[in-house]
Amino acid sequence: MNLKIKRLIVRIFDKSIKAGWFFRIMVVLSAIYGLVFTLFNLVIVFFKDTFINYLTSLTLTDTFYFYKENLLFFVSANRLMYMICFLAGCFILYGCHLLFRGYKWGLLFYTIAKFFQVATPLFFLGYRAFAVGDVMIILFFLIFYYYYSFSHNIEKEHRAYNQIKIGEKTSKESK
């Protein structure tokens, strides 16, 4: 195999973020949020009609009527939306797994999945699906992850290690 291809493969799949304990706590919180999001979408994909029947048969007080109608509006959306959101949730969990282990590719998976998490309901339901609080939480995590990954980047150290790993001679070995 060509040496350039080996370098590229090692560089892609090598760890390039130093994941400290605070970073890992934030990733676990993101993974829990992603797991709840994924499971909710999976339940709606398979048990949509049962969930709608339960909500319509439920009698709530006047203070909860708004929440019931809003939830019925969201659940009555197309199953394709929930399938896309389920897949986005799976990518969120995979991105969190990679981030927890220190791979920069996890940040890419997480960012793309979060974009689909916000854009899919907007595409299917319109601006009624837009929640400022959810977007603020997503932006907080994304800004934190990007800041942390750029400030704790250890790619230069790994480049020297990867050169030794592939078989190149460094200045220490040549002496």
C-alpha positions, 0 to 999 in steps of 0.5 A: 500500500502506498505510504500516503494512503497509509498516512491518510488512513492512520490520520483519519482513524487516530485520536486527535482530541484529548478527552478530559473528564469534564469533556466526557461528562458533557459527552455523556449528557449529550448521549443521554439527550440523544438516546431519549430523542432516538427512543422517542422517535423509534416508539413513534415509528412503530406505535404511532396509532396507539400513541394517538389513540391514547392521547385522544382518549386522555382527559386532561384539565384545561391547563394541560389542553395546550400540551395535549393538542401540541403533542397530537400535532407533532405525533400526527406527522409523517412516519418518514420524519420520525424515521429520519429523526431516528437515524439522526439520533443514531448518528448522534449516539455514534458521534458521542461515542467517538467524541468520548474516545477522543476522535475528531470524526465524532464531532463531524458526525455529531454536528451533521446529526444535530443539523438533521435533528433541527432541520427535519421537523422544520421541513415536515412541520414548519416553524411550529416545530422550532423551539428556541430552547432546543436550539440554544442547547444544541448550540451550547454543546456544539460551541463547547465541543468545537472550542474544546477540540481546537484548544485541546488538539493533540494532532501534532503529537500524534503525527510524530507518533504516526510517522514512527508507527508507519515506519518513517525514521524520525530525527531521534532514530537517525542519530 
